[in-house]
Amino acid sequence: MKKFSTSFKGYSKIEVNNFVKEVTKEYENMLTNLKRRDQEILSLKNELEKYKNLENTLNKAILVAEDASNNIKRVARDESNSIIEDAKKNASRIVNDALLKAERVEYEAQNLKRKVIVFKRRFKQALEEQIKDIDDIDERLN
């Protein structure tokens, strides 16, 4: 608590005025800091909302990619079955051609599986980086 020296007519006006100026300046600094922090909080909330939207978009992209992968697998299986049936009905030359096509389709399916695995791995890494960024935001707030 601030103590003022006394003069003939009470407390020293200069000391009291200086103290009032200090308190006013400190109050203005605190108010400025609060406004700055409010703006920073608002900015961080907006950024967090963007990350949430990005996360939703990425989740939807994963679902679309998985659906596409399943459809491609289904189509590839259906096509290979059709090729095999046609091959059984026709001559050995057609059987040989069908087997080559089936191998190619299987290779493509395996290639797609590898691509999906790589995509998932990269996507998980991106999500982990996003989560780390969000955690970093939390740490900055603390």
OpenMM code with the backbone's topology and positions (N, CA, C; nanometers):
from openmm import Vec3, app, unit

residues = "MET LYS LYS PHE SER THR SER PHE LYS GLY TYR SER LYS ILE GLU VAL ASN ASN PHE VAL LYS GLU VAL THR LYS GLU TYR GLU ASN MET LEU THR ASN LEU LYS ARG ARG ASP GLN GLU ILE LEU SER LEU LYS ASN GLU LEU GLU LYS TYR LYS ASN LEU GLU ASN THR LEU ASN LYS ALA ILE LEU VAL ALA GLU ASP ALA SER ASN ASN ILE LYS ARG VAL ALA ARG ASP GLU SER ASN SER ILE ILE GLU ASP ALA LYS LYS ASN ALA SER ARG ILE VAL ASN ASP ALA LEU LEU LYS ALA GLU ARG VAL GLU TYR GLU ALA GLN ASN LEU LYS ARG LYS VAL ILE VAL PHE LYS ARG ARG PHE LYS GLN ALA LEU GLU GLU GLN ILE LYS ASP ILE ASP ASP ILE ASP GLU ARG LEU ASN".split()
positions = [
    Vec3(0.0841, -0.1171, 0.0000),
    Vec3(0.0000, 0.0000, 0.0000),
    Vec3(0.0884, 0.1230, 0.0000),
    Vec3(0.0557, 0.2163, -0.0846),
    Vec3(0.1332, 0.3395, -0.1014),
    Vec3(0.1051, 0.4332, 0.0146),
    Vec3(0.2109, 0.4911, 0.0690),
    Vec3(0.1961, 0.5896, 0.1762),
    Vec3(0.2463, 0.7226, 0.1237),
    Vec3(0.1739, 0.8249, 0.1583),
    Vec3(0.2071, 0.9596, 0.1132),
    Vec3(0.2578, 1.0409, 0.2319),
    Vec3(0.3510, 1.1268, 0.1978),
    Vec3(0.3973, 1.2168, 0.3048),
    Vec3(0.2946, 1.3294, 0.3210),
    Vec3(0.2907, 1.3810, 0.4378),
    Vec3(0.1925, 1.4863, 0.4654),
    Vec3(0.2591, 1.6227, 0.4570),
    Vec3(0.1778, 1.7192, 0.4247),
    Vec3(0.2249, 1.8577, 0.4220),
    Vec3(0.1294, 1.9392, 0.5092),
    Vec3(0.1449, 2.0655, 0.5027),
    Vec3(0.0669, 2.1560, 0.5870),
    Vec3(-0.0842, 2.1398, 0.5661),
    Vec3(-0.1271, 2.1215, 0.4426),
    Vec3(-0.2701, 2.1120, 0.4129),
    Vec3(-0.3147, 1.9681, 0.3868),
    Vec3(-0.2433, 1.8703, 0.4283),
    Vec3(-0.2820, 1.7304, 0.4066),
    Vec3(-0.1714, 1.6573, 0.3317),
    Vec3(-0.2117, 1.5608, 0.2496),
    Vec3(-0.1144, 1.4841, 0.1724),
    Vec3(-0.0551, 1.5701, 0.0620),
    Vec3(0.0661, 1.5306, 0.0213),
    Vec3(0.1346, 1.6039, -0.0849),
    Vec3(0.0608, 1.5819, -0.2168),
    Vec3(0.0134, 1.6905, -0.2757),
    Vec3(-0.0618, 1.6827, -0.4003),
    Vec3(0.0237, 1.6223, -0.5119),
    Vec3(0.1491, 1.6546, -0.5171),
    Vec3(0.2379, 1.6038, -0.6223),
    Vec3(0.2487, 1.4520, -0.6122),
    Vec3(0.2689, 1.4022, -0.4885),
    Vec3(0.2797, 1.2568, -0.4711),
    Vec3(0.1481, 1.1886, -0.5052),
    Vec3(0.0378, 1.2452, -0.4610),
    Vec3(-0.0934, 1.1859, -0.4889),
    Vec3(-0.1197, 1.1881, -0.6391),
    Vec3(-0.0925, 1.3005, -0.7047),
    Vec3(-0.1128, 1.3090, -0.8494),
    Vec3(-0.0234, 1.2104, -0.9239),
    Vec3(0.1020, 1.1990, -0.8833),
    Vec3(0.1933, 1.1026, -0.9459),
    Vec3(0.1422, 0.9602, -0.9281),
    Vec3(0.0926, 0.9308, -0.8083),
    Vec3(0.0383, 0.7980, -0.7811),
    Vec3(-0.0846, 0.7709, -0.8688),
    Vec3(-0.1715, 0.8689, -0.8813),
    Vec3(-0.2906, 0.8542, -0.9653),
    Vec3(-0.2479, 0.8306, -1.1108),
    Vec3(-0.1446, 0.9019, -1.1583),
    Vec3(-0.0945, 0.8827, -1.2935),
    Vec3(-0.0406, 0.7406, -1.3116),
    Vec3(0.0337, 0.6924, -1.2110),
    Vec3(0.0877, 0.5562, -1.2182),
    Vec3(-0.0244, 0.4533, -1.2253),
    Vec3(-0.1244, 0.4711, -1.1382),
    Vec3(-0.2373, 0.3777, -1.1361),
    Vec3(-0.3124, 0.3824, -1.2687),
    Vec3(-0.3327, 0.5036, -1.3204),
    Vec3(-0.4024, 0.5193, -1.4488),
    Vec3(-0.3234, 0.4517, -1.5607),
    Vec3(-0.1937, 0.4745, -1.5629),
    Vec3(-0.1088, 0.4147, -1.6660),
    Vec3(-0.1118, 0.2626, -1.6557),
    Vec3(-0.1017, 0.2097, -1.5341),
    Vec3(-0.1057, 0.0647, -1.5139),
    Vec3(-0.2406, 0.0082, -1.5571),
    Vec3(-0.3479, 0.0800, -1.5234),
    Vec3(-0.4829, 0.0373, -1.5622),
    Vec3(-0.4961, 0.0346, -1.7144),
    Vec3(-0.4449, 0.1386, -1.7813),
    Vec3(-0.4514, 0.1434, -1.9269),
    Vec3(-0.3697, 0.0305, -1.9889),
    Vec3(-0.2518, 0.0017, -1.9297),
    Vec3(-0.1702, -0.1099, -1.9789),
    Vec3(-0.2447, -0.2419, -1.9639),
    Vec3(-0.3078, -0.2620, -1.8491),
    Vec3(-0.3832, -0.3850, -1.8264),
    Vec3(-0.5007, -0.3941, -1.9231),
    Vec3(-0.5676, -0.2838, -1.9467),
    Vec3(-0.6805, -0.2823, -2.0390),
    Vec3(-0.6335, -0.3139, -2.1809),
    Vec3(-0.5214, -0.2566, -2.2204),
    Vec3(-0.4643, -0.2844, -2.3525),
    Vec3(-0.4283, -0.4316, -2.3649),
    Vec3(-0.3661, -0.4863, -2.2604),
    Vec3(-0.3300, -0.6284, -2.2611),
    Vec3(-0.4540, -0.7159, -2.2707),
    Vec3(-0.5583, -0.6804, -2.1984),
    Vec3(-0.6822, -0.7588, -2.2043),
    Vec3(-0.7426, -0.7541, -2.3442),
    Vec3(-0.7432, -0.6361, -2.4057),
    Vec3(-0.7967, -0.6247, -2.5420),
    Vec3(-0.7142, -0.7077, -2.6395),
    Vec3(-0.5819, -0.7017, -2.6250),
    Vec3(-0.4929, -0.7789, -2.7118),
    Vec3(-0.5172, -0.9280, -2.6929),
    Vec3(-0.5325, -0.9717, -2.5698),
    Vec3(-0.5573, -1.1139, -2.5429),
    Vec3(-0.6940, -1.1565, -2.5950),
    Vec3(-0.7922, -1.0690, -2.5820),
    Vec3(-0.9250, -1.1009, -2.6368),
    Vec3(-0.9163, -1.1195, -2.7882),
    Vec3(-0.8397, -1.0315, -2.8548),
    Vec3(-0.8225, -1.0440, -2.9994),
    Vec3(-0.7484, -1.1732, -3.0325),
    Vec3(-0.6478, -1.2042, -2.9527),
    Vec3(-0.5708, -1.3264, -2.9756),
    Vec3(-0.6587, -1.4498, -2.9547),
    Vec3(-0.7411, -1.4474, -2.8527),
    Vec3(-0.8324, -1.5590, -2.8273),
    Vec3(-0.9290, -1.5753, -2.9429),
    Vec3(-0.9836, -1.4646, -2.9906),
    Vec3(-1.0758, -1.4696, -3.1035),
    Vec3(-1.0053, -1.5258, -3.2271),
    Vec3(-0.8842, -1.4812, -3.2500),
    Vec3(-0.8067, -1.5301, -3.3638),
    Vec3(-0.7808, -1.6804, -3.3503),
    Vec3(-0.7445, -1.7245, -3.2308),
    Vec3(-0.7186, -1.8664, -3.2084),
    Vec3(-0.8461, -1.9489, -3.2234),
    Vec3(-0.9586, -1.8932, -3.1800),
    Vec3(-1.0860, -1.9642, -3.1973),
    Vec3(-1.1174, -1.9794, -3.3456),
    Vec3(-1.0956, -1.8731, -3.4216),
    Vec3(-1.1190, -1.8803, -3.5663),
    Vec3(-1.0271, -1.9830, -3.6313),
    Vec3(-0.9026, -1.9822, -3.5885),
    Vec3(-0.8063, -2.0779, -3.6435),
    Vec3(-0.8457, -2.2209, -3.6062),
    Vec3(-0.8899, -2.2394, -3.4839),
    Vec3(-0.9348, -2.3714, -3.4399),
    Vec3(-1.0551, -2.4167, -3.5228),
    Vec3(-1.1452, -2.3267, -3.5517),
    Vec3(-1.2618, -2.3597, -3.6331),
    Vec3(-1.2176, -2.4026, -3.7733),
    Vec3(-1.1167, -2.3320, -3.8275),
    Vec3(-1.0646, -2.3706, -3.9587),
    Vec3(-1.0072, -2.5114, -3.9538),
    Vec3(-0.9343, -2.5425, -3.8455),
    Vec3(-0.8768, -2.6766, -3.8325),
    Vec3(-0.9863, -2.7821, -3.8171),
    Vec3(-1.0917, -2.7481, -3.7450),
    Vec3(-1.2028, -2.8426, -3.7328),
    Vec3(-1.2659, -2.8677, -3.8688),
    Vec3(-1.2853, -2.7609, -3.9454),
    Vec3(-1.3409, -2.7769, -4.0799),
    Vec3(-1.2477, -2.8602, -4.1670),
    Vec3(-1.1192, -2.8346, -4.1551),
    Vec3(-1.0208, -2.9119, -4.2310),
    Vec3(-1.0264, -3.0588, -4.1907),
    Vec3(-1.0378, -3.0831, -4.0618),
    Vec3(-1.0463, -3.2208, -4.0132),
    Vec3(-1.1704, -3.2899, -4.0713),
    Vec3(-1.2829, -3.2200, -4.0693),
    Vec3(-1.4052, -3.2772, -4.1267),
    Vec3(-1.3868, -3.3072, -4.2750),
    Vec3(-1.3259, -3.2137, -4.3454),
    Vec3(-1.3015, -3.2336, -4.4880),
    Vec3(-1.2103, -3.3535, -4.5116),
    Vec3(-1.1057, -3.3637, -4.4308),
    Vec3(-1.0128, -3.4760, -4.4455),
    Vec3(-1.0812, -3.6085, -4.4115),
    Vec3(-1.1666, -3.6081, -4.3093),
    Vec3(-1.2404, -3.7299, -4.2755),
    Vec3(-1.3310, -3.7717, -4.3901),
    Vec3(-1.3976, -3.6747, -4.4507),
    Vec3(-1.4827, -3.7054, -4.5658),
    Vec3(-1.3987, -3.7578, -4.6821),
    Vec3(-1.2819, -3.6994, -4.7009),
    Vec3(-1.1936, -3.7446, -4.8092),
    Vec3(-1.1493, -3.8888, -4.7857),
    Vec3(-1.1235, -3.9232, -4.6614),
    Vec3(-1.0849, -4.0612, -4.6290),
    Vec3(-1.1997, -4.1558, -4.6620),
    Vec3(-1.3207, -4.1170, -4.6217),
    Vec3(-1.4365, -4.2017, -4.6504),
    Vec3(-1.4566, -4.2193, -4.8006),
    Vec3(-1.4422, -4.1100, -4.8752),
    Vec3(-1.4569, -4.1184, -5.0209),
    Vec3(-1.3486, -4.2088, -5.0795),
    Vec3(-1.2276, -4.1944, -5.0298),
    Vec3(-1.1171, -4.2765, -5.0799),
    Vec3(-1.1403, -4.4244, -5.0472),
    Vec3(-1.1889, -4.4522, -4.9273),
    Vec3(-1.2177, -4.5907, -4.8904),
    Vec3(-1.3298, -4.6474, -4.9767),
    Vec3(-1.4344, -4.5682, -4.9987),
    Vec3(-1.5446, -4.6137, -5.0847),
    Vec3(-1.4944, -4.6404, -5.2262),
    Vec3(-1.4148, -4.5495, -5.2774),
    Vec3(-1.3603, -4.5667, -5.4117),
    Vec3(-1.2743, -4.6927, -5.4182),
    Vec3(-1.1953, -4.7143, -5.3161),
    Vec3(-1.1101, -4.8329, -5.3106),
    Vec3(-1.1955, -4.9594, -5.3088),
    Vec3(-1.3000, -4.9589, -5.2268),
    Vec3(-1.3883, -5.0762, -5.2209),
    Vec3(-1.4589, -5.0987, -5.3543),
    Vec3(-1.5045, -4.9908, -5.4164),
    Vec3(-1.5694, -5.0039, -5.5468),
    Vec3(-1.4729, -5.0578, -5.6514),
    Vec3(-1.3518, -5.0079, -5.6498),
    Vec3(-1.2511, -5.0547, -5.7451),
    Vec3(-1.2225, -5.2023, -5.7231),
    Vec3(-1.2111, -5.2418, -5.5971),
    Vec3(-1.1884, -5.3838, -5.5665),
    Vec3(-1.3058, -5.4690, -5.6143),
    Vec3(-1.4271, -5.4217, -5.5864),
    Vec3(-1.5462, -5.4955, -5.6262),
    Vec3(-1.5524, -5.5075, -5.7772),
    Vec3(-1.5285, -5.3953, -5.8456),
    Vec3(-1.5303, -5.3966, -5.9915),
    Vec3(-1.4220, -5.4889, -6.0446),
    Vec3(-1.3062, -5.4831, -5.9838),
    Vec3(-1.1959, -5.5689, -6.0290),
    Vec3(-1.2304, -5.7163, -6.0086),
    Vec3(-1.2888, -5.7483, -5.8942),
    Vec3(-1.3301, -5.8874, -5.8696),
    Vec3(-1.4378, -5.9305, -5.9685),
    Vec3(-1.5372, -5.8434, -5.9890),
    Vec3(-1.6440, -5.8759, -6.0838),
    Vec3(-1.5885, -5.8968, -6.2245),
    Vec3(-1.5004, -5.8091, -6.2632),
    Vec3(-1.4418, -5.8195, -6.3971),
    Vec3(-1.3592, -5.9466, -6.4111),
    Vec3(-1.2803, -5.9783, -6.3090),
    Vec3(-1.1984, -6.0999, -6.3172),
    Vec3(-1.2862, -6.2242, -6.3214),
    Vec3(-1.3963, -6.2247, -6.2453),
    Vec3(-1.4888, -6.3394, -6.2498),
    Vec3(-1.5509, -6.3540, -6.3882),
    Vec3(-1.5902, -6.2427, -6.4470),
    Vec3(-1.6477, -6.2449, -6.5816),
    Vec3(-1.5468, -6.2971, -6.6823),
    Vec3(-1.4269, -6.2518, -6.6696),
    Vec3(-1.3218, -6.2964, -6.7613),
    Vec3(-1.2987, -6.4461, -6.7472),
    Vec3(-1.2998, -6.4937, -6.6236),
    Vec3(-1.2780, -6.6370, -6.6001),
    Vec3(-1.3922, -6.7197, -6.6597),
    Vec3(-1.5158, -6.6746, -6.6416),
    Vec3(-1.6304, -6.7466, -6.6989),
    Vec3(-1.6226, -6.7515, -6.8510),
    Vec3(-1.5909, -6.6371, -6.9129),
    Vec3(-1.5765, -6.6352, -7.0582),
    Vec3(-1.4638, -6.7284, -7.1037),
    Vec3(-1.3587, -6.7316, -7.0265),
    Vec3(-1.2445, -6.8152, -7.0620),
    Vec3(-1.2813, -6.9628, -7.0569),
    Vec3(-1.3642, -7.0017, -6.9582),
    Vec3(-1.4072, -7.1406, -6.9478),
    Vec3(-1.4940, -7.1798, -7.0668),
    Vec3(-1.5710, -7.0870, -7.1208),
    Vec3(-1.6607, -7.1143, -7.2329),
    Vec3(-1.5857, -7.1199, -7.3658),
    Vec3(-1.4763, -7.0574, -7.3748),
    Vec3(-1.4044, -7.0459, -7.5037),
    Vec3(-1.2821, -7.1355, -7.5071),
    Vec3(-1.2083, -7.1209, -7.6116),
    Vec3(-1.0899, -7.2031, -7.6359),
    Vec3(-0.9777, -7.1678, -7.5405),
    Vec3(-0.8729, -7.2504, -7.5422),
    Vec3(-0.7597, -7.2315, -7.4518),
    Vec3(-0.6894, -7.0978, -7.4760),
    Vec3(-0.6954, -7.0475, -7.6007),
    Vec3(-0.6354, -6.9171, -7.6297),
    Vec3(-0.7050, -6.8080, -7.5488),
    Vec3(-0.8371, -6.8153, -7.5429),
    Vec3(-0.9130, -6.7169, -7.4664),
    Vec3(-0.8843, -6.7352, -7.3178),
    Vec3(-0.8659, -6.8608, -7.2753),
    Vec3(-0.8331, -6.8868, -7.1350),
    Vec3(-0.7011, -6.8203, -7.1005),
    Vec3(-0.6021, -6.8370, -7.1895),
    Vec3(-0.4713, -6.7755, -7.1644),
    Vec3(-0.4823, -6.6226, -7.1588),
    Vec3(-0.5585, -6.5654, -7.2509),
    Vec3(-0.5777, -6.4192, -7.2508),
    Vec3(-0.6466, -6.3741, -7.1212),
    Vec3(-0.7470, -6.4491, -7.0788),
    Vec3(-0.8201, -6.4128, -6.9571),
    Vec3(-0.7298, -6.4201, -6.8347),
    Vec3(-0.6459, -6.5215, -6.8298),
    Vec3(-0.5540, -6.5334, -6.7163),
    Vec3(-0.4563, -6.4161, -6.7112),
    Vec3(-0.4097, -6.3728, -6.8273),
    Vec3(-0.3204, -6.2573, -6.8307),
    Vec3(-0.3926, -6.1314, -6.7817),
    Vec3(-0.5166, -6.1143, -6.8262),
    Vec3(-0.5937, -5.9981, -6.7820),
    Vec3(-0.6203, -6.0048, -6.6323),
    Vec3(-0.6509, -6.1231, -6.5814),
    Vec3(-0.6759, -6.1390, -6.4381),
    Vec3(-0.5511, -6.1039, -6.3570),
    Vec3(-0.4367, -6.1456, -6.4051),
    Vec3(-0.3121, -6.1121, -6.3366),
    Vec3(-0.2884, -5.9612, -6.3350),
    Vec3(-0.3192, -5.8994, -6.4479),
    Vec3(-0.3032, -5.7542, -6.4565),
    Vec3(-0.3981, -5.6819, -6.3598),
    Vec3(-0.5207, -5.7293, -6.3554),
    Vec3(-0.6183, -5.6685, -6.2643),
    Vec3(-0.5744, -5.6894, -6.1196),
    Vec3(-0.5291, -5.8071, -6.0886),
    Vec3(-0.4823, -5.8347, -5.9528),
    Vec3(-0.3621, -5.7467, -5.9170),
    Vec3(-0.2727, -5.7309, -6.0161),
    Vec3(-0.1581, -5.6427, -5.9940),
    Vec3(-0.2055, -5.4999, -5.9665),
    Vec3(-0.3013, -5.4533, -6.0446),
    Vec3(-0.3553, -5.3191, -6.0243),
    Vec3(-0.4236, -5.3072, -5.8881),
    Vec3(-0.4953, -5.4124, -5.8498),
    Vec3(-0.5608, -5.4109, -5.7186),
    Vec3(-0.4562, -5.4034, -5.6077),
    Vec3(-0.3503, -5.4829, -5.6217),
    Vec3(-0.2429, -5.4781, -5.5223),
    Vec3(-0.1752, -5.3418, -5.5220),
    Vec3(-0.1563, -5.2879, -5.6396),
    Vec3(-0.0969, -5.1549, -5.6517),
    Vec3(-0.1869, -5.0510, -5.5853),
    Vec3(-0.3165, -5.0622, -5.6075),
    Vec3(-0.4113, -4.9709, -5.5426),
    Vec3(-0.4091, -4.9892, -5.3917),
    Vec3(-0.4001, -5.1138, -5.3464),
    Vec3(-0.3924, -5.1381, -5.2019),
    Vec3(-0.2703, -5.0675, -5.1426),
    Vec3(-0.1581, -5.0810, -5.2130),
    Vec3(-0.0364, -5.0143, -5.1642),
    Vec3(-0.0540, -4.8630, -5.1630),
    Vec3(-0.1179, -4.8119, -5.2673),
    Vec3(-0.1410, -4.6684, -5.2729),
    Vec3(-0.2340, -4.6230, -5.1605),
    Vec3(-0.3349, -4.7027, -5.1316),
    Vec3(-0.4270, -4.6688, -5.0221),
    Vec3(-0.3534, -4.6713, -4.8896),
    Vec3(-0.2681, -4.7713, -4.8711),
    Vec3(-0.1898, -4.7803, -4.7468),
    Vec3(-0.0999, -4.6577, -4.7330),
    Vec3(-0.0328, -4.6206, -4.8420),
    Vec3(0.0543, -4.5022, -4.8390),
    Vec3(-0.0288, -4.3768, -4.8126),
    Vec3(-0.1451, -4.3664, -4.8787),
    Vec3(-0.2338, -4.2513, -4.8576),
    Vec3(-0.2788, -4.2430, -4.7123),
    Vec3(-0.3195, -4.3564, -4.6564),
    Vec3(-0.3637, -4.3568, -4.5163),
    Vec3(-0.2502, -4.3156, -4.4234),
    Vec3(-0.1323, -4.3672, -4.4503),
    Vec3(-0.0172, -4.3350, -4.3658),
    Vec3(0.0130, -4.1851, -4.3717),
    Vec3(0.0123, -4.1301, -4.4921),
    Vec3(0.0375, -3.9861, -4.5076),
    Vec3(-0.0745, -3.9041, -4.4450),
    Vec3(-0.1947, -3.9504, -4.4624),
    Vec3(-0.3094, -3.8784, -4.4062),
    Vec3(-0.3044, -3.8803, -4.2536),
    Vec3(-0.2721, -3.9974, -4.1966),
    Vec3(-0.2589, -4.0047, -4.0509),
    Vec3(-0.1490, -3.9110, -4.0024),
    Vec3(-0.0383, -3.9068, -4.0757),
    Vec3(0.0712, -3.8184, -4.0387),
    Vec3(0.0258, -3.6725, -4.0429),
    Vec3(-0.0494, -3.6372, -4.1470),
    Vec3(-0.1003, -3.4997, -4.1579),
    Vec3(-0.1936, -3.4683, -4.0430),
    Vec3(-0.2793, -3.5635, -4.0081),
    Vec3(-0.3707, -3.5418, -3.8958),
    Vec3(-0.2937, -3.5269, -3.7652),
    Vec3(-0.1919, -3.6111, -3.7471),
    Vec3(-0.1115, -3.6012, -3.6257),
    Vec3(-0.0416, -3.4654, -3.6179),
    Vec3(0.0047, -3.4162, -3.7315),
    Vec3(0.0664, -3.2836, -3.7323),
    Vec3(-0.0354, -3.1765, -3.6988),
    Vec3(-0.1578, -3.1914, -3.7509),
    Vec3(-0.2641, -3.0951, -3.7202),
    Vec3(-0.2967, -3.1001, -3.5709),
    Vec3(-0.3051, -3.2228, -3.5171),
    Vec3(-0.3340, -3.2370, -3.3742),
    Vec3(-0.2208, -3.1763, -3.2925),
    Vec3(-0.0980, -3.1972, -3.3360),
    Vec3(0.0158, -3.1373, -3.2662),
    Vec3(0.0060, -2.9849, -3.2699),
    Vec3(-0.0318, -2.9313, -3.3868),
    Vec3(-0.0492, -2.7856, -3.3977),
    Vec3(-0.1578, -2.7375, -3.3029),
    Vec3(-0.2647, -2.8133, -3.2931),
    Vec3(-0.3735, -2.7755, -3.2018),
    Vec3(-0.3245, -2.7827, -3.0576),
    Vec3(-0.2484, -2.8873, -3.0256),
    Vec3(-0.1914, -2.8980, -2.8904),
    Vec3(-0.0966, -2.7823, -2.8630),
    Vec3(-0.0203, -2.7425, -2.9657),
    Vec3(0.0692, -2.6272, -2.9495),
    Vec3(-0.0101, -2.5008, -2.9201),
    Vec3(-0.1249, -2.4888, -2.9815),
    Vec3(-0.2107, -2.3737, -2.9554),
    Vec3(-0.2539, -2.3755, -2.8089),
    Vec3(-0.2935, -2.4940, -2.7603),
    Vec3(-0.3325, -2.5066, -2.6201),
    Vec3(-0.2176, -2.4684, -2.5271),
    Vec3(-0.0969, -2.5109, -2.5634),
    Vec3(0.0179, -2.4774, -2.4805),
    Vec3(0.0445, -2.3272, -2.4806),
    Vec3(0.0232, -2.2643, -2.5941),
    Vec3(0.0435, -2.1191, -2.6006),
    Vec3(-0.0595, -2.0449, -2.5171),
    Vec3(-0.1778, -2.1007, -2.5113),
    Vec3(-0.2826, -2.0362, -2.4322),
    Vec3(-0.2515, -2.0463, -2.2811),
    Vec3(-0.1849, -2.1539, -2.2454),
    Vec3(-0.1519, -2.1724, -2.1034),
    Vec3(-0.0310, -2.0925, -2.0735),
] * unit.nanometer
topology = app.Topology()
chain = topology.addChain("A")
for resn in residues:
    res = topology.addResidue(resn, chain)
    for name in ("N", "CA", "C"):
        topology.addAtom(name, app.Element.getBySymbol(name[0]), res)
